[in-house]
Amino acid sequence: MPRVDHLRVPVTPGALHAERYGFGDRALVLLHGFGTSSFLWRRVAPALPLGRVTAWALDLLGHGESDRPAEAAYGVAAQAQCVEQAMTALRIGQATLVGVDLGAAVALRLAATRPARIHGLVLIGPPPVGRARGADLTELGRAAASHLFEATQGMLGAAAWLAPLLSRSVATAEAMPARLVARYAAPFVGAAGVQHLQGLAAAVNDADAEDLDLARLSARTLVLRGEHDAWCSSADASRLAAAIRDADVREVPGAGRLVPEEAPETLAALLADWAVPVHGASAGRIG
């Protein structure tokens, strides 16, 4: 296994947890989706060509091992600002952003508002055009009514609430066993953790996507979906790709929303190709 460095990266509201793989001159920033964390990339990042690529797996603010300041904003726009600040702190001048569902919305927002920082985008199971809040979060809100009491009891914390969402995010039950649900839910143990998770879901607002001019995006873009993604349809993926100049759209056979869980080798091979910088090999680092 390659060496993994764990870092605390200062941003305005607190600090983000980051994991660094490799020391190449091409930067990939990996953003998880709602209900997961940087743990999602544990089998993708090591399979990248780490002599040429540096992969940074971040926990979004309030997620995983990152800080969760009580007064911080946790919407897509605020998360995009935190990611850019983390890139600056890590001396990443430009990067290819890879995001899954919520992470894809954050990546798209950052690429549209700070185009000079982003030379590539891979959007995995993103929300529909003009949306930041996908159908998965709407479904999660409905599930809260029936699972909230159970979720606030005992050591499992949010596992009871997240389990239906995570189970529907993969194509086969074997890809999301109970122990893996518990691993993703671990940062949200107990009533306070569940309340924080609810706050993270409520903070995702479509207003953070409605003002984006996708036609002006300059980053090389790939819209990627798992064949069995329950929330990002083929039509949704194609519409988003059509709204972005020269964007490509592809499908990963046999996978659901969480492509990094079900097809890590396939995804790593694809990312190795997509990470080629547009502006030269030195574009990934400041200074």
N, C-alpha and C positions, 0 to 999 in steps of 0.2 A: 504494500500500500504506500502511496506517496505521502510525503509529509503534509500535515494540515496545521496551519497556524491559526490560532484563535485570537482575535483582537477586539478591543473596545474602541469604537470610532466616535469621536465627539460630533454631535450635531446640536443645533440651537436648543431643542427641548430636553436633551439628555445625551444618551449614547446608544449606538446601534452595535449589536453583536455581528461580527463578520468572520468568515472562515476563508482563508486564502489557500489555494491549491496552485502550485507551480510558480515559475518566475519568468514566463515568456513576455514578449513585448506587445502582445495582443491581449487586451483586457476584455473579459466577459464578466458582466455583473448579473448574477442569478437571483431572481426575485420570486419567492414562493407566493402562493395564493391564500385565500381566507381559510383559517382552520389548520394550516400547516405551518412550516417554518423552514429555516435553512437545512434542516434534516432531510428535506425532500430531495436535495441534490447529492446525497451521500454516495450514490452509485453512478451519477452522471459526471460530476467534476473529476473524480480520479481517472475516468476513461478518456478524458480529453488529452490532446497532445501537449502535455504540460511543459515541454521544452520550448514551445512556441507561444503558449497561451498562459496567462494568469487568470484563474477563475476566482471570483469573489462571490461567495454565497452570503447574502445579507438576511438578517431577521428584520423585517419592517418594524418601525416604531410600535411598541405595545405588543409585539408578537415574540414568540420564542424567548430568547435570552436578552432581548433588547429592553431598554428602560420603558416604563409605562407611566410617565408623569401625569398626575391627576388633571392638570389644566391644559394638557396638550391637545392639539387638533389631530385627528386620526383619519381624516378623509383622504381621497386620492391626491388632491392638490398638495396637501401638507406632507403626505408620504413622498411625493415626487421631489419636493424641496429637500427633505431629509436625505434622500438617495443622492441628490446632486451634492449636498454638503459633504456626505460621506465620500463621494468620489474625489472631491477637492482635498479632503483630509488624507486620503490614501494616495494622493498624487496621480490620479487617473485623469488624464486630459480628455480622452475620448474612449468610448467603450461600445461594445455590442451589448444591449440589454436583452435579457431573456426573462420573460415573465409568464406566470401561470395565473389564469383568471384574474383575481384582484391585482396580482403582480403585473399582469399584462396591461391592465388599465393604468397603473402607475407608470409603467415603462412608456406607454403611448403618450401620456400627459407630459412626461419629461422630454420626450423626443419632439413633441409639438411646440413646447414652450422654450426649450433650450437646445435647439437643433445643433449648435456647434459642439455640444458635448457627446452627441450620439451618432455613430456612423453605421450602426446596424441594429435591427429590431427583430426579435423572434417572439411572437405573441401566441401563446399556447392557450387554447380555449378562452379567448377574450370575450368580454361582454359585447353585445351588438353595437352597431354604429350609433354614436350619440349617447351611449349609456356608460355609466361607471359601475352601476349596481346591477349585477347579473341576476338571472332567474334563480340561481342557487341561493343567493341571500334572501330573496323573497320567500323561497321554500323554507329556508332556515327559520325565518320569522314565524311562519305558520307552525313549524314544529315546536317552537318555544312554548306555546301554550300547553302542549301535552307532556313535554319533557322537563320543564323548568324545575318543578319540585324535585323530581328524581335527580336532576343534575346538580342541585345544590346540596345534596346529602352525601356524606361519606367521602372516601379518598379518591373516588373516580372523578369527582369534579364534573367537568364539562363533557366527559366521555359519552354520557347518555344523550346529550344534546347534539354533539358532533357526529356520533356514530352513523345516523342515517345519511348525513351529508357526505361523509367520507366514503361510506359504502357505495353510494350512488356515483362517486367520482372515479370508480374503477370498473373495468368490464367484468371482472370475475371476483367472487367472494374471497378466493384464496389470496388475492392481492391486497386485501385490507382486513387481516385478522384482528381480533380483539386487542391483542398486545400492541399492534401498530396504532390502532385508534387511541389506546391509552398513552402511547408515546407522544402523539401529537397533542393530546388533551392535557398532558402533564403540566404545562405552564399555567393552566387555568384551574388549578385544584381549588375546591371549596366554593362557598357562596360568593366571596369577593372575586374569585377568578371568573366565575360564570357571569357576574355582573359586568366585569371588565370586557369579557368576550362579547356580551350583548352591546356594550358601548362601541366596540370596534365595528360591529355589524351595522349599527345605527348611523355611524359616522360616514358610511359610504353613500355618497349622494350623486345623483345623475348630473347635477349642475356642474360638477368638475369635469364633465366630458362634453357638455353641450356647446361650449364656446371654442372647441378645438377645430382648427381649419386643417383637416387631414390632407387636403389636396396640396398643401404646401410642405408636407413632410419631405425632408431630404434624405432621411436614413434609408438604407437598403432594408426592405421589410419582408418578412415571411410570416404569414398567418398559418398557424399549425393547429390542427385539432385531432384528437383521438377519434377513431372510427365510431366508437360507442359513447362519445361525449353526450351526457344527458341534457346539457344546457346550451352548448354552442353547436347549433345545427350546421350542416353543410352550407345551407343558404345564408346563414348569419356570417359564417367565415368568408364566403365568397363576396358578400356585400361589403364587408369591412375591407377586404383586399382591393375591391374595385374602387373604394373611396380614397385609396392611397396610391400615389403615382408609382407605377411599375412594381407594385407589390406582388408577391407570389403567394399561392395558397396550396397547402399539401395536407394529406391525411395520413395518420399513423395507423396501420391495420391492427385490429385486435386490442386497442387500448381505449380507455375512457378518458375523463378529464385529466387525471394525474399521469400524464405521459412519463414523467421522470420515475414514477413508481413501477410502471408496467413495461416500459421499453427504454431503459436507461442506455443500453448500448446503441440502439438505433438513434436515440436523441443525441448522444455524445458524438456520433459520427456526423450527423447533420450539422451540429454546432461547430465542429472542427472546420467544416467547409464554410459555414456562414460567418465565421469570425474573421475572415480575411479583411484587413482594413481597407477602406476606400481611399484613404489619404496617406498611405504609406505605412511601413512597419513600425515607425516610431510614434504613431498617433496615439498609442494607448497610455502614455505616461506624461505627466507634467514635469518639466525640468530636465 
